[in-house]
């Protein structure tokens, strides 16, 4: 296998499929498997992995450091051999995670998200988003719709969901805290500025000072921009 060749998009996606299959729950009873959630028996998992192309399988086998015994001619390693080795490795791990399940994307969350889209009035220059965004009926979202959702609707939705403790799901606060703790890891060069802290108090500012356009700094910034564009020869205090 030539490791110098670039990876295709299909091969990259297949590595992700292998990861998802190996981290899913294992089940001994074939009558209670849940294919949609990736819950399979060891035999079903081996059959699933054997249908994946060789290069992603070899990458994962090498990455986790498991041994493979070749079953082909002259000890050649086949896809079936790598699939079996991965299943043997998976059987050494817990069949099911002992971490409590936290349901984040539920029907109620989607309803809240869709209500935010319906009720939010956006400026005319902002691209519209389907009121049923994320559902099959809405079709495949466009890049501009994703940008609008992530910059406007999703933050409003998360604030309404995570802004106050929930008796039904107290782990939501932990999820929010964990997400904020991940930011320095995802963006190591990001420094915490005062504007970031202020963003957490927009709600308080709206209650104290009213609509944003009555207290924002845009007029001052615009005046500064106009002054900066005035022709000068760096002799301040005199007109040239």
N, CA and C of each residue as an Amber inpcrd file, in Angstrom:
protein
   720
   0.8370000  -1.1950000   0.0000000   0.0000000   0.0000000   0.0000000
   0.8760000   1.2500000   0.0000000   0.6590000   2.1250000  -0.9560000
   1.4720000   3.3280000  -1.1040000   0.9260000   4.4260000  -0.2030000
   1.6580000   4.6890000   0.9040000   1.1900000   5.6870000   1.8620000
   1.3910000   7.1090000   1.3580000   2.1820000   7.2660000   0.2920000
   2.4340000   8.6060000  -0.2280000   1.2570000   9.1470000  -1.0370000
   0.3460000   8.2650000  -1.4430000  -0.8000000   8.7000000  -2.2300000
  -1.7870000   9.4650000  -1.3470000  -2.3360000  10.5630000  -1.8470000
  -3.3080000  11.3230000  -1.0440000  -4.5750000  10.5100000  -0.7920000
  -5.1990000  10.8070000   0.3230000  -6.4270000  10.1090000   0.6810000
  -7.5920000  10.6960000  -0.1000000  -8.4580000   9.8110000  -0.5600000
  -9.6690000  10.2710000  -1.2330000 -10.7230000  10.6320000  -0.1860000
 -11.7280000  11.3750000  -0.6150000 -12.8080000  11.7450000   0.2960000
 -13.5320000  10.5040000   0.8210000 -13.6890000   9.5000000  -0.0340000
 -14.3540000   8.2710000   0.3800000 -13.5640000   7.5710000   1.4750000
 -12.2460000   7.5100000   1.3340000 -11.4210000   6.8290000   2.3370000
 -11.4690000   7.5590000   3.6780000 -11.4550000   8.8860000   3.6490000
 -11.5470000   9.6520000   4.8940000 -12.8740000   9.3760000   5.5950000
 -13.9620000   9.3420000   4.8340000 -15.2680000   9.0600000   5.4260000
 -15.3310000   7.6380000   5.9830000 -14.6340000   6.7130000   5.3440000
 -14.6620000   5.3340000   5.8240000 -13.8950000   5.1870000   7.1360000
 -12.8500000   5.9800000   7.3360000 -12.1720000   5.9720000   8.6360000
 -13.1450000   6.4170000   9.7290000 -13.9420000   7.4240000   9.4240000
 -14.9440000   7.8920000  10.3810000 -15.9900000   6.8100000  10.6400000
 -16.3730000   6.0660000   9.6000000 -17.3340000   4.9760000   9.7820000
 -16.7720000   3.8920000  10.7040000 -15.4960000   3.5640000  10.5210000
 -14.8660000   2.5550000  11.3750000 -14.8520000   3.0320000  12.8250000
 -14.4990000   4.3050000  13.0330000 -14.4820000   4.8630000  14.3830000
 -15.8570000   4.7680000  15.0300000 -16.8850000   5.1540000  14.2810000
 -18.2470000   5.1120000  14.8230000 -18.6630000   3.6820000  15.1490000
 -18.2900000   2.7290000  14.2900000 -18.6650000   1.3320000  14.5150000
 -17.9590000   0.7550000  15.7380000 -16.6830000   1.1130000  15.9380000
 -15.9170000   0.5560000  17.0470000 -16.2890000   1.1850000  18.3890000
 -16.8360000   2.3890000  18.3680000 -17.2180000   3.0420000  19.6240000
 -18.6900000   2.8230000  19.9710000 -19.4350000   2.1940000  19.0740000
 -20.8510000   1.9190000  19.3510000 -20.9790000   0.7330000  20.3060000
 -22.1610000   0.5870000  20.8640000 -22.4290000  -0.5000000  21.8180000
 -22.4290000  -1.8540000  21.1040000 -21.8750000  -2.8710000  21.7780000
 -21.9330000  -4.2450000  21.2780000 -23.0650000  -4.9830000  21.9670000
 -23.7150000  -5.8640000  21.2410000 -24.8560000  -6.6030000  21.7760000
 -24.6940000  -8.0800000  21.4320000 -24.9460000  -8.9500000  22.4010000
 -24.8160000 -10.3880000  22.1600000 -26.0670000 -10.9830000  21.5300000
 -27.2030000 -10.3550000  21.7520000 -28.4690000 -10.8880000  21.2660000
 -28.8190000 -10.2390000  19.9270000 -28.8130000 -10.9830000  18.8260000
 -29.1060000 -10.3790000  17.5190000 -30.5370000  -9.8720000  17.3770000
 -31.4210000 -10.2480000  18.2950000 -32.8180000  -9.8140000  18.1850000
 -33.0430000  -8.4230000  18.7570000 -32.0640000  -7.8800000  19.4700000
 -32.2550000  -6.5650000  20.0950000 -31.2490000  -5.5420000  19.5640000
 -30.6640000  -5.7940000  18.4070000 -29.7270000  -4.8350000  17.8440000
 -30.4880000  -3.6090000  17.3390000 -29.7870000  -2.4790000  17.2800000
 -30.3830000  -1.2250000  16.8080000 -29.4800000  -0.6970000  15.6980000
 -29.7330000  -1.0810000  14.4700000 -28.8350000  -0.6890000  13.3760000
 -28.6870000   0.8240000  13.2280000 -29.7780000   1.5780000  13.4520000
 -29.7110000   3.0290000  13.2740000 -28.7330000   3.6820000  14.2450000
 -28.5330000   3.0510000  15.4100000 -27.6010000   3.5750000  16.4030000
 -26.2580000   2.8670000  16.3550000 -26.0890000   1.9590000  15.3950000
 -24.8160000   1.2650000  15.2650000 -24.6350000   0.1160000  16.2340000
 -25.6920000  -0.2710000  16.9580000 -25.5930000  -1.3760000  17.9150000
 -25.6340000  -2.6890000  17.1440000 -24.5480000  -3.4560000  17.2020000
 -24.4360000  -4.6940000  16.4380000 -23.8850000  -5.7970000  17.3240000
 -24.0400000  -7.0260000  16.8610000 -23.3620000  -8.1580000  17.4840000
 -21.9260000  -8.1960000  16.9460000 -21.0130000  -8.8980000  17.6090000
 -19.6470000  -8.9900000  17.0840000 -19.6030000  -9.5130000  15.6460000
 -20.4420000 -10.5060000  15.3200000 -20.4480000 -11.0510000  13.9640000
 -20.9160000  -9.9980000  12.9620000 -21.9420000  -9.2220000  13.3350000
 -22.4310000  -8.1760000  12.4460000 -21.4000000  -7.0730000  12.2760000
 -20.6870000  -6.7570000  13.3540000 -19.6400000  -5.7440000  13.2780000
 -18.5230000  -6.2010000  12.3380000 -18.1260000  -7.4680000  12.4480000
 -17.0700000  -7.9870000  11.5740000 -17.5100000  -7.9480000  10.1130000
 -18.7460000  -8.3130000   9.8420000 -19.2560000  -8.2820000   8.4770000
 -19.3020000  -6.8420000   7.9440000 -19.6820000  -5.9050000   8.8090000
 -19.7450000  -4.4910000   8.4040000 -18.3500000  -3.9620000   8.0660000
 -17.3710000  -4.2710000   8.9140000 -16.0200000  -3.7720000   8.6870000
 -15.3800000  -4.3940000   7.4550000 -15.7090000  -5.6660000   7.1800000
 -15.1050000  -6.3570000   6.0370000 -15.5380000  -5.7590000   4.7040000
 -16.6130000  -4.9690000   4.7040000 -17.0890000  -4.3570000   3.4620000
 -16.4270000  -3.0040000   3.1890000 -15.5750000  -2.5570000   4.1180000
 -14.8720000  -1.2830000   3.9540000 -13.5700000  -1.5290000   3.2070000
 -13.1040000  -0.5410000   2.4680000 -11.8980000  -0.7060000   1.6630000
 -10.6600000  -0.9040000   2.5380000  -9.6230000  -1.4090000   1.9290000
  -8.4470000  -1.8720000   2.6860000  -7.6820000  -0.7450000   3.3720000
  -7.4710000   0.3510000   2.6910000  -6.6030000   1.3930000   3.2470000
  -7.1190000   1.9740000   4.5570000  -8.4030000   2.3450000   4.6700000
  -8.8990000   2.8120000   5.9660000  -8.7940000   1.7490000   7.0580000
  -9.0620000   0.4810000   6.7070000  -8.9270000  -0.5910000   7.6910000
  -7.4970000  -0.6930000   8.1880000  -6.5380000  -0.6710000   7.2630000
  -5.1370000  -0.7800000   7.6420000  -4.7070000   0.4020000   8.5010000
  -5.2250000   1.5790000   8.2030000  -4.8840000   2.7770000   8.9820000
  -5.3490000   2.6260000  10.4300000  -6.5900000   2.1730000  10.6270000
  -7.1300000   2.0470000  11.9830000  -6.4190000   0.9270000  12.7330000
  -6.1390000  -0.1860000  12.0450000  -5.4140000  -1.2940000  12.6800000
  -4.0610000  -0.8160000  13.1990000  -3.3610000  -0.0540000  12.3730000
  -2.0590000   0.4720000  12.7800000  -2.1970000   1.4980000  13.8860000
  -3.2440000   2.3190000  13.8160000  -3.4270000   3.3970000  14.7790000
  -3.6740000   2.8620000  16.1780000  -4.4740000   1.8070000  16.3090000
  -4.7640000   1.2670000  17.6460000  -3.7270000   0.2360000  18.0780000
  -2.8310000  -0.1330000  17.1640000  -1.7200000  -1.0280000  17.5270000
  -2.1090000  -2.4690000  17.7610000  -3.0870000  -2.9630000  17.0280000
  -3.4890000  -4.3570000  17.1830000  -2.7850000  -5.2270000  16.1480000
  -2.6000000  -6.4890000  16.4750000  -1.9080000  -7.4220000  15.5850000
  -2.8990000  -8.0770000  14.6330000  -2.4390000  -8.3210000  13.4210000
  -3.2600000  -8.9670000  12.3990000  -2.5180000 -10.1840000  11.8750000
  -3.2150000 -11.3080000  11.8320000  -2.6590000 -12.5330000  11.2660000
  -3.2240000 -12.7200000   9.8690000  -2.3330000 -12.7550000   8.8810000
  -2.7850000 -12.8940000   7.5050000  -3.3160000 -14.2750000   7.2200000
  -4.4740000 -14.3380000   6.5840000  -5.0820000 -15.6240000   6.2610000
  -5.0500000 -15.9410000   4.7820000  -4.4250000 -15.0800000   3.9910000
  -4.3500000 -15.3120000   2.5500000  -3.1350000 -16.1360000   2.1690000
  -2.8870000 -16.2080000   0.8790000  -1.7350000 -16.9510000   0.3940000
  -0.4450000 -16.2980000   0.8720000   0.4790000 -17.1230000   1.3030000
   1.7780000 -16.6500000   1.8100000   1.5950000 -15.6530000   2.9500000
   0.5320000 -15.8510000   3.7310000   0.2930000 -14.9920000   4.8890000
  -0.1600000 -13.5920000   4.5640000  -0.6990000 -13.3810000   3.3440000
  -1.1660000 -12.0530000   2.9610000  -2.3470000 -11.6270000   3.8290000
  -2.2930000 -10.3690000   4.2650000  -3.3600000  -9.8300000   5.1080000
  -4.5090000  -9.3570000   4.2270000  -5.6970000  -9.8940000   4.4790000
  -6.8790000  -9.5290000   3.7170000  -7.7740000  -8.6030000   4.5340000
  -8.7860000  -8.0540000   3.8610000  -9.7370000  -7.1940000   4.5750000
 -10.4340000  -7.9610000   5.6900000 -10.7720000  -9.2140000   5.4230000
 -11.4510000 -10.0230000   6.4430000 -10.5640000 -10.2120000   7.6670000
  -9.2390000 -10.3410000   7.4500000  -8.3200000 -10.4970000   8.5740000
  -8.2660000  -9.2310000   9.4220000  -8.2280000  -8.0770000   8.7550000
  -8.1990000  -6.8170000   9.5080000  -9.5120000  -6.5820000  10.2350000
 -10.6320000  -6.9290000   9.6020000 -11.9310000  -6.7780000  10.2620000
 -12.0120000  -7.6490000  11.4970000 -11.5150000  -8.8910000  11.3910000
 -11.5400000  -9.7960000  12.5410000 -10.6420000  -9.2750000  13.6610000
  -9.4790000  -8.7280000  13.3020000  -8.5650000  -8.1980000  14.3160000
  -9.1910000  -7.0040000  15.0420000  -9.9080000  -6.1640000  14.3110000
 -10.5570000  -5.0160000  14.9380000 -11.6730000  -5.4560000  15.8720000
 -12.4160000  -6.4790000  15.4850000 -13.4830000  -6.9900000  16.3620000
 -12.8680000  -7.6180000  17.6110000 -11.7790000  -8.3650000  17.4520000
 -11.1080000  -8.9510000  18.6240000 -10.6430000  -7.8510000  19.5800000
 -10.1240000  -6.7600000  19.0120000  -9.7160000  -5.6320000  19.8700000
 -10.9330000  -5.0170000  20.5480000 -12.0380000  -4.8850000  19.7980000
 -13.2470000  -4.2840000  20.3730000 -13.7910000  -5.1190000  21.5190000
 -13.6390000  -6.4170000  21.4470000 -14.1400000  -7.2980000  22.5070000
 -13.3380000  -7.1600000  23.7980000 -12.1650000  -6.5590000  23.7220000
 -11.3820000  -6.3190000  24.9490000 -11.8280000  -5.0440000  25.6560000
 -12.7010000  -4.2800000  25.0100000 -13.1960000  -3.0380000  25.5910000
 -14.6050000  -3.2540000  26.1670000 -15.0600000  -2.3600000  27.0420000
 -16.4350000  -2.4890000  27.5600000 -17.4520000  -2.4870000  26.4220000
 -18.4510000  -3.3560000  26.5310000 -19.4490000  -3.4440000  25.4680000
 -20.3470000  -2.2140000  25.4180000 -20.4950000  -1.5680000  26.5560000
 -21.3540000  -0.3880000  26.6110000 -20.7240000   0.6440000  27.5230000
 -20.8070000   1.9030000  27.1490000 -20.2370000   2.9630000  27.9630000
 -20.9750000   3.0610000  29.2920000 -20.2120000   3.3000000  30.3680000
 -20.8360000   3.4700000  31.6800000 -21.1770000   4.9360000  31.9580000
 -20.9480000   5.7960000  30.9670000 -21.2890000   7.2040000  31.1400000
 -22.7890000   7.3960000  30.9320000 -23.4260000   8.2430000  31.7220000
 -24.8620000   8.4850000  31.5470000 -25.1400000   9.1660000  30.2140000
 -26.2400000   8.7740000  29.6020000 -26.6310000   9.3690000  28.3280000
 -27.2080000  10.7670000  28.5550000 -26.7890000  11.6940000  27.7180000
 -27.3270000  13.0530000  27.7500000 -27.9690000  13.3370000  26.4010000
 -29.2700000  13.4200000  26.3970000 -29.9760000  13.6920000  25.1570000
 -30.0010000  15.1940000  24.9190000 -29.3090000  15.6250000  23.8700000
 -29.2450000  17.0490000  23.5440000 -30.2270000  17.3780000  22.4260000
 -30.1430000  16.6500000  21.3270000 -31.0210000  16.9070000  20.1860000
 -32.2620000  16.0250000  20.3160000 -33.2930000  16.5640000  20.9060000
 -34.5520000  15.8560000  21.0710000 -35.6290000  16.5900000  20.2800000
 -36.8320000  16.0260000  20.2910000 -37.9430000  16.6670000  19.5850000
 -38.2410000  18.0430000  20.1700000 -38.1370000  18.1690000  21.4890000
 -38.4030000  19.4580000  22.1340000 -37.3510000  20.4950000  21.7520000
 -36.0770000  20.0450000  21.6640000 -35.0090000  20.9680000  21.2750000
 -35.2250000  21.4550000  19.8500000 -35.5930000  20.5360000  18.9560000
 -35.8560000  20.9190000  17.5750000 -37.0360000  21.8870000  17.4920000
 -38.0420000  21.6600000  18.2900000 -39.1970000  22.5550000  18.2820000
 -38.7910000  23.9490000  18.7590000 -37.9460000  24.0040000  19.7960000
 -37.4510000  25.2990000  20.2630000 -36.6320000  25.9860000  19.1760000
 -35.7870000  25.2060000  18.5050000 -34.9540000  25.7550000  17.4300000
 -35.8140000  26.3100000  16.2990000 -36.8350000  25.5540000  15.9040000
 -37.7090000  26.0110000  14.8260000 -38.5410000  27.2270000  15.2490000
 -38.9210000  27.2800000  16.5030000 -39.6770000  28.4570000  16.9720000
 -38.8010000  29.7040000  16.9630000 -37.4950000  29.5350000  17.2500000
 -36.5740000  30.6750000  17.1790000 -36.4900000  31.1910000  15.7480000
 -36.4210000  30.2690000  14.7770000 -36.3590000  30.6730000  13.3750000
 -37.6360000  31.4110000  12.9790000 -38.7900000  30.9000000  13.4340000
 -40.0680000  31.5230000  13.0650000 -40.2340000  32.9000000  13.6940000
 -39.7890000  33.0430000  14.9460000 -40.0980000  34.2590000  15.7000000
 -39.0300000  35.3440000  15.5830000 -37.8560000  35.0060000  15.0670000
 -36.7780000  35.9880000  14.9910000 -36.9340000  36.8570000  13.7360000
 -36.9250000  38.1450000  13.9290000 -36.9920000  39.0900000  12.8150000
 -35.5650000  39.5200000  12.4860000 -35.1280000  39.2150000  11.2840000
 -33.7630000  39.5260000  10.8780000 -33.7650000  40.6690000   9.8630000
 -32.6460000  41.3920000   9.7330000 -32.5650000  42.4710000   8.7350000
 -32.7910000  41.9440000   7.3280000 -33.1810000  42.8220000   6.4370000
 -33.5230000  42.4090000   5.0780000 -32.3310000  41.8550000   4.3150000
 -31.1130000  42.2630000   4.7050000 -29.9350000  41.7860000   3.9680000
 -29.4580000  40.4020000   4.4460000 -30.0630000  39.8750000   5.4980000
 -29.6970000  38.5490000   5.9900000 -30.5030000  37.5000000   5.2340000
 -29.8190000  36.4980000   4.7310000 -30.4910000  35.4360000   3.9800000
 -31.4920000  34.7060000   4.8680000 -32.6410000  34.3950000   4.3130000
 -33.6820000  33.7000000   5.0710000 -33.3160000  32.2330000   5.2450000
 -33.9090000  31.6110000   6.2530000 -33.6790000  30.2040000   6.5800000
 -35.0300000  29.5080000   6.6310000 -35.1600000  28.3150000   6.0750000
 -36.4400000  27.6000000   6.1460000 -36.8830000  27.4100000   7.5890000
 -38.1820000  27.5800000   7.8220000 -38.6930000  27.4570000   9.1940000
 -38.5450000  26.0490000   9.7360000 -38.4070000  25.0600000   8.8280000
 -38.2240000  23.6610000   9.2550000 -36.8010000  23.2030000   8.9820000
 -35.8460000  24.1070000   9.1430000 -34.4320000  23.8190000   8.8910000
 -34.0020000  22.5620000   9.6560000 -33.2870000  21.6770000   8.9640000
 -32.8040000  20.4490000   9.5870000 -33.6700000  19.2420000   9.3300000
 -34.8810000  19.4520000   8.8400000 -35.7670000  18.3350000   8.5350000
 -35.5760000  17.9250000   7.0760000 -36.0280000  16.7180000   6.7520000
 -35.8810000  16.2180000   5.3860000 -36.6480000  17.0810000   4.3930000
 -37.7910000  17.6100000   4.8270000 -38.6130000  18.4190000   3.9340000
 -37.9340000  19.7260000   3.5410000 -36.9950000  20.1950000   4.3760000
 -36.3150000  21.4600000   4.0890000 -35.2180000  21.3000000   3.0480000
 -34.8490000  20.0710000   2.7330000 -33.7990000  19.8440000   1.7490000
 -32.4110000  20.0550000   2.3360000 -31.4080000  20.0050000   1.4880000
 -30.0290000  20.1850000   1.9220000 -29.7410000  21.6610000   2.1550000
 -29.2860000  22.0300000   3.3660000 -29.0260000  23.4500000   3.6440000
 -27.8880000  23.9860000   2.7800000 -28.0100000  25.2300000   2.3630000
 -26.9550000  25.8940000   1.6040000 -25.9550000  26.5150000   2.5750000
 -24.7950000  26.8350000   2.0660000 -23.7330000  27.3950000   2.9140000
 -24.1800000  28.6960000   3.5770000 -24.8950000  29.5190000   2.8430000
 -25.3660000  30.7860000   3.3990000 -26.3800000  30.5640000   4.5090000
 -27.1990000  29.5290000   4.3730000 -28.1810000  29.2030000   5.4220000
 -27.4650000  28.7140000   6.6740000 -26.4250000  27.8990000   6.5000000
 -25.6450000  27.4400000   7.6570000 -25.0520000  28.6380000   8.3980000
 -24.5070000  29.5930000   7.6390000 -23.8960000  30.7660000   8.2700000
 -24.9320000  31.5440000   9.0720000 -26.1090000  31.7440000   8.5100000
 -27.1500000  32.4760000   9.2220000 -27.5860000  31.7400000  10.4790000
 -27.7410000  30.4320000  10.3610000 -28.1680000  29.6320000  11.5160000
 -27.1370000  29.7000000  12.6360000 -25.8540000  29.5500000  12.2900000
 -24.8140000  29.5010000  13.3210000 -24.5220000  30.8660000  13.9330000
 -24.7650000  31.9290000  13.1990000 -24.4610000  33.2510000  13.7350000
 -25.6530000  33.9250000  14.3970000 -26.8670000  33.5040000  14.0650000
 -28.0550000  34.1770000  14.6090000 -28.9560000  33.2220000  15.3950000
 -29.5260000  32.2550000  14.6870000 -30.5820000  31.4450000  15.2980000
 -30.0610000  30.4590000  16.3450000 -28.9580000  29.7830000  16.0490000
 -28.4650000  28.7880000  17.0020000 -28.0220000  29.4130000  18.3250000
 -27.2670000  30.5270000  18.3300000 -26.9470000  31.1420000  19.6310000
 -28.1810000  31.5250000  20.4350000 -29.2000000  32.0840000  19.7640000
 -30.4360000  32.4260000  20.4820000 -31.1010000  31.1860000  21.0540000
 -31.0750000  30.0910000  20.2710000 -31.6820000  28.8460000  20.7350000
 -30.9290000  28.2880000  21.9350000 -29.5910000  28.2930000  21.8720000
 -28.7940000  27.7420000  22.9730000 -28.9620000  28.5640000  24.2460000
 -29.0710000  29.8790000  24.0880000 -29.2830000  30.7130000  25.2740000
 -30.5980000  30.3550000  25.9510000 -31.6430000  30.1650000  25.1440000
 -32.9450000  29.8320000  25.7260000 -32.9580000  28.4380000  26.3370000
 -32.1300000  27.5290000  25.7960000 -32.1020000  26.1650000  26.3150000
 -31.1770000  26.0100000  27.5140000 -30.0000000  26.6520000  27.4390000
 -28.9730000  26.4340000  28.4540000 -28.8290000  27.6000000  29.4180000
 -29.5590000  28.6810000  29.1820000 -29.3530000  29.8720000  29.9920000
 -29.7750000  29.7220000  31.4360000 -30.7080000  28.8270000  31.6950000
 -31.2020000  28.6340000  33.0510000 -31.1920000  27.1440000  33.3800000
 -30.9270000  26.7780000  34.6390000 -30.9170000  25.3580000  35.0090000
 -32.2460000  24.7060000  34.6890000 -32.1650000  23.4660000  34.2350000
 -33.3670000  22.7190000  33.8870000 -33.5330000  21.5530000  34.8550000
 -34.7180000  21.4710000  35.4570000 -34.9810000  20.3600000  36.3590000
 -35.0710000  19.0490000  35.6050000 -35.4920000  19.1200000  34.3290000
 -35.6250000  17.9070000  33.5340000 -34.2650000  17.3660000  33.0970000
 -33.3240000  18.2530000  32.8350000 -32.0100000  17.8210000  32.3690000
 -30.9400000  18.7320000  32.9630000 -30.5360000  18.4750000  34.2200000
 -29.5400000  19.3480000  34.8580000 -28.1690000  19.2720000  34.2050000
 -27.9430000  18.2740000  33.3530000 -26.6340000  18.1440000  32.7080000
 -26.4080000  19.1820000  31.6140000 -27.4490000  19.9060000  31.2190000
 -27.2850000  20.9080000  30.1710000 -26.2960000  21.9820000  30.5880000
 -26.3040000  22.3670000  31.8680000 -25.3380000  23.3520000  32.3510000
 -23.9210000  22.8080000  32.2110000 -23.7450000  21.5250000  32.5130000
 -22.4340000  20.9050000  32.3850000 -21.9920000  20.8670000  30.9270000
 -22.9440000  20.6130000  30.0380000 -22.6230000  20.5990000  28.6040000
 -22.1440000  21.9720000  28.1630000 -22.8270000  23.0260000  28.6180000
 -22.4400000  24.3830000  28.2450000 -21.0550000  24.7160000  28.7920000
 -20.8000000  24.3720000  30.0610000 -19.4930000  24.6400000  30.6560000
 -18.3950000  23.8840000  29.9200000 -18.6900000  22.6280000  29.5730000
 -17.7000000  21.8110000  28.8670000 -17.3940000  22.4060000  27.4950000
 -18.4180000  22.9010000  26.8160000 -18.2160000  23.5100000  25.4940000
 -17.3130000  24.7350000  25.5970000 -17.5290000  25.5590000  26.6180000
 -16.7070000  26.7520000  26.7930000 -15.2720000  26.3830000  27.1420000
 -15.0870000  25.2930000  27.8980000 -13.7360000  24.8530000  28.2370000
 -12.9950000  24.3040000  27.0250000 -13.7520000  23.8160000  26.0220000
 -13.1190000  23.2670000  24.8250000 -12.5830000  24.3560000  23.8940000
 -13.1000000  25.5570000  24.0010000 -12.7130000  26.6210000  23.0790000
 -11.2090000  26.8690000  23.0470000 -10.5170000  26.9590000  24.2200000
  -9.0610000  27.1720000  24.1530000  -8.3340000  26.0280000  23.4590000
  -8.8900000  24.7990000  23.5530000  -8.2440000  23.6720000  22.8950000
  -8.4500000  23.7160000  21.3890000  -9.6550000  24.1270000  20.9710000
  -9.9480000  24.1990000  19.5410000  -9.2510000  25.3910000  18.8910000
  -9.1200000  26.4750000  19.6520000  -8.4960000  27.6870000  19.1170000
  -7.3990000  28.1350000  20.0870000  -6.2480000  27.4600000  20.0500000
  -5.1880000  27.7570000  21.0300000  -4.6610000  29.1830000  20.9490000
  -4.7770000  29.8300000  19.7950000  -4.2870000  31.1970000  19.6610000
  -5.3080000  32.2470000  20.0570000  -6.4820000  31.8020000  20.5200000
  -7.5530000  32.7430000  20.8600000  -7.3720000  33.2570000  22.2820000
  -7.2240000  34.5650000  22.4290000  -7.1310000  35.1860000  23.7480000
  -8.5030000  35.7100000  24.1510000  -8.7940000  35.6020000  25.4150000
 -10.0780000  36.0750000  25.9260000 -10.0360000  37.5950000  26.0410000
 -10.8460000  38.2610000  25.2580000 -10.8960000  39.7150000  25.2640000
 -12.1260000  40.1880000  26.0360000 -12.1320000  41.4800000  26.3510000
 -13.2550000  42.0350000  27.1050000 -14.5570000  41.9180000  26.3210000
 -14.4640000  41.9530000  24.9770000 -15.6700000  41.8590000  24.1670000
 -16.3160000  40.4880000  24.3100000 -15.5010000  39.4470000  24.5410000
 -16.0490000  38.1060000  24.7370000 -16.8430000  38.0520000  26.0410000
 -16.2820000  38.6630000  27.0840000 -16.9920000  38.6730000  28.3650000
 -18.2810000  39.4850000  28.2470000 -18.2110000  40.6010000  27.5200000
 -19.3830000  41.4550000  27.3890000 -20.5180000  40.7300000  26.6800000
 -20.1630000  39.8060000  25.7610000 -21.1950000  39.0920000  25.0170000
 -22.1050000  38.2960000  25.9440000 -21.5780000  37.8690000  27.0800000
 -22.3930000  37.1070000  28.0220000 -23.3980000  37.9920000  28.7620000
 -23.2330000  39.2970000  28.6490000 -24.1040000  40.2200000  29.3820000
 -25.0060000  41.0290000  28.4610000 -25.1440000  40.6000000  27.2110000
 -26.0360000  41.3130000  26.2910000 -27.4550000  41.3790000  26.8540000
 -27.8900000  40.2810000  27.4620000 -29.2370000  40.2610000  28.0400000
 -29.3810000  41.3570000  29.0950000 -28.3650000  41.4770000  29.9710000
 -28.4170000  42.4990000  31.0210000 -28.4110000  43.8960000  30.4170000
 -27.6030000  44.1060000  29.3760000 -27.5320000  45.4240000  28.7450000
 -28.8650000  45.8000000  28.1010000 -29.5160000  44.8240000  27.4850000
 -30.8030000  45.1080000  26.8590000 -31.8320000  45.5320000  27.9000000
 -31.8060000  44.8640000  29.0690000 -32.7460000  45.2410000  30.1240000
 -32.4140000  46.6190000  30.7120000 -31.1120000  46.9240000  30.8250000
 -30.7030000  48.1760000  31.4580000 -30.8500000  49.3720000  30.5110000
 -30.4630000  49.1950000  29.2310000 -30.3300000  50.3410000  28.3310000
 -31.2920000  50.3390000  27.1540000 -32.0540000  49.2550000  26.9820000
 -33.0070000  49.2210000  25.8900000 -32.4010000  48.7110000  24.6020000
 -33.0390000  49.0150000  23.4490000 -32.5610000  48.5070000  22.1560000
 -31.1050000  48.8770000  21.8970000 -30.3970000  47.9900000  21.2230000
 -28.9580000  48.1560000  21.0250000 -28.6370000  49.4280000  20.2520000
 -29.4770000  49.7590000  19.2610000 -29.1440000  50.9090000  18.4190000
 -29.1350000  52.2270000  19.1900000 -29.6520000  52.2290000  20.4230000
 -29.6580000  53.4650000  21.2030000 -28.3810000  53.6340000  22.0280000
 -27.5630000  52.5830000  22.1220000 -26.3370000  52.7210000  22.9360000
 -25.1070000  52.0730000  22.3060000 -25.2090000  51.6140000  21.0510000
 -24.0230000  51.0210000  20.4350000 -23.0230000  52.1240000  20.0390000
 -21.8250000  51.7060000  19.6850000 -20.7390000  52.6430000  19.3990000
 -20.5670000  52.9100000  17.9150000 -21.5000000  52.4460000  17.0930000
 -21.3250000  52.6040000  15.6560000 -21.1720000  54.0630000  15.2290000
 -21.9950000  55.0270000  15.7330000 -21.8040000  56.4230000  15.3050000
 -20.3930000  56.9480000  15.5950000 -19.8430000  56.5610000  16.7670000
 -18.5020000  57.0210000  17.1100000 -17.4550000  56.3820000  16.1910000
 -17.6330000  55.0740000  15.9230000 -16.6990000  54.3970000  15.0310000
 -16.7580000  55.0030000  13.6300000 -17.9590000  55.3740000  13.1790000
 -18.0970000  55.9700000  11.8490000 -17.4090000  57.3370000  11.8020000
 -17.5640000  58.1250000  12.8720000 -16.9120000  59.4300000  12.9220000
 -15.3930000  59.2670000  12.9050000 -14.8790000  58.3060000  13.6630000
 -13.4360000  58.0530000  13.6740000 -12.9490000  57.6830000  12.2820000
 -13.7380000  56.8660000  11.5670000 -13.3660000  56.4810000  10.2120000
 -13.3120000  57.6720000   9.2790000 -14.2720000  58.6060000   9.4280000
 -14.2740000  59.8010000   8.5860000 -13.0690000  60.6870000   8.8890000
 -12.7290000  60.8180000  10.1660000 -11.5720000  61.6240000  10.5360000
 -10.2770000  61.0170000  10.0190000 -10.2030000  59.6990000  10.0350000
  -8.9940000  59.0370000   9.5620000  -8.7860000  59.2210000   8.0670000
  -9.8660000  59.4480000   7.3360000  -9.7500000  59.6030000   5.8900000
  -9.5080000  61.0530000   5.4500000  -9.5070000  61.9840000   6.3980000
  -9.2380000  63.3770000   6.0430000  -7.7830000  63.5330000   5.6000000
  -7.5120000  64.2860000   4.5340000  -6.1280000  64.4690000   4.0780000
  -5.3470000  65.3770000   5.0250000  -4.2790000  64.8860000   5.5630000
  -3.4050000  65.6670000   6.4450000  -1.9630000  65.3550000   6.0810000
  -1.0760000  66.2190000   6.5540000   0.3490000  65.9390000   6.4170000
   0.9600000  65.7130000   7.7930000   0.1160000  65.1480000   8.6800000
   0.5080000  64.8350000  10.0510000   0.7930000  66.0920000  10.8820000
   0.1950000  67.2200000  10.4910000   0.2760000  68.4300000  11.2820000
  -1.0940000  68.6910000  11.8770000  -1.3170000  68.1370000  13.0300000
  -2.6340000  68.2420000  13.6520000  -2.8580000  69.6370000  14.2040000
  -4.0890000  70.0960000  14.1420000  -4.4450000  71.4180000  14.6580000
  -4.4910000  72.4800000  13.6090000  -4.1230000  72.1200000  12.3650000
  -4.1710000  73.1090000  11.2950000  -4.7060000  72.4490000  10.0350000
  -5.4370000  73.2130000   9.2490000  -6.0370000  72.6760000   8.0270000
  -5.0490000  72.7590000   6.8810000  -4.8620000  71.6590000   6.1740000
  -3.9370000  71.6450000   5.0330000  -4.6180000  71.0360000   3.8360000
